[in-house]
């Protein structure tokens, strides 16, 4: 499954590329533990400067979707379940189980 990329005229292109790559990760096109193409290859694929793809990869890493291994590459991390809107993940016991907490809106 491939998602076409058409940059929007408004906003940062690196954020749009990161969002596009996130779609590809969440759809399973880029599965867990797979290596992303090199930043130079991504730059050619998206027809942008190398720095733009570097910023997109950094953004994906800050979102917890990829892991950057110096001199080895960028690898997709296994996805954690996303909370439903209005819910937040709360760490439970030291064993790491997770419970979901519904956030009430202020009145």
C-alpha positions in Angstrom: 0.0 0.0 0.0 1.5 3.3 -1.0 0.3 6.8 0.1 0.9 9.5 -2.5 2.7 12.6 -1.1 1.5 16.0 -2.2 3.0 18.8 0.0 0.5 21.4 1.2 1.3 25.0 0.5 0.9 25.9 4.2 3.2 24.5 6.9 6.6 23.0 7.2 7.5 20.3 4.6 9.5 18.3 7.1 6.3 18.0 9.3 4.3 16.9 6.3 6.9 14.3 5.4 7.0 13.0 9.0 3.2 12.8 8.9 3.3 10.9 5.6 5.9 8.5 7.0 3.9 8.0 10.1 0.9 7.0 7.9 3.1 4.5 6.2 4.3 3.1 9.6 0.8 2.9 11.1 -0.6 1.2 8.0 2.0 -1.5 8.2 3.7 -0.6 5.0 6.8 0.1 7.1 6.7 -2.6 9.8 8.3 -2.9 13.2 12.1 -3.3 13.2 12.4 -2.5 9.5 15.0 0.0 8.4 13.8 3.3 6.9 15.5 4.2 3.6 18.6 6.3 4.0 18.0 10.1 4.5 19.6 10.8 1.1 17.2 8.3 -0.6 14.2 9.8 1.3 15.3 13.3 0.1 15.3 12.1 -3.5 12.0 10.2 -3.1 10.3 13.3 -1.6 12.3 15.8 -3.8 13.5 17.9 -0.9 16.8 18.9 0.6 18.7 16.4 2.9 18.2 18.7 5.9 14.4 18.5 5.4 14.4 14.7 5.6 16.7 14.8 8.6 14.3 17.1 10.4 11.4 14.7 9.5 13.3 11.7 10.9 14.1 13.7 14.1 10.4 14.5 14.4 9.5 10.8 14.0 12.0 9.9 16.7 10.5 12.5 19.1 7.1 10.9 18.4 8.5 7.5 19.5 8.0 5.9 16.1 11.6 5.3 15.0 15.0 4.7 16.7 18.1 6.3 15.2 21.2 4.1 15.5 24.3 6.0 14.7 26.1 4.6 11.6 23.5 1.9 11.3 20.3 3.5 10.2 16.8 4.4 11.4 14.5 1.6 12.5 10.8 1.5 13.0 9.7 0.8 16.6 6.8 -1.5 17.4 3.6 0.6 17.8 2.0 1.0 21.2 -1.8 1.2 21.3 -3.0 4.8 20.9 -5.4 6.1 23.5 -8.9 6.9 22.4 -9.6 10.6 22.2 -10.1 12.0 25.7 -8.1 9.2 27.3 -4.5 9.1 28.4 -2.2 6.2 29.2 -1.2 5.9 32.8 1.6 3.7 34.0 0.4 1.4 36.7 2.6 -0.9 38.7 6.4 -1.2 38.5 5.8 -4.2 36.2 4.8 -1.8 33.5 1.1 -2.7 33.0 -0.9 0.1 31.5 -4.3 1.3 32.5 -6.5 3.8 30.7 -7.7 6.9 32.5 -10.5 9.0 31.1 -9.8 12.7 31.4 -12.8 14.7 32.4 -13.2 18.1 30.7 -13.2 21.1 33.1 -16.7 22.5 33.8 
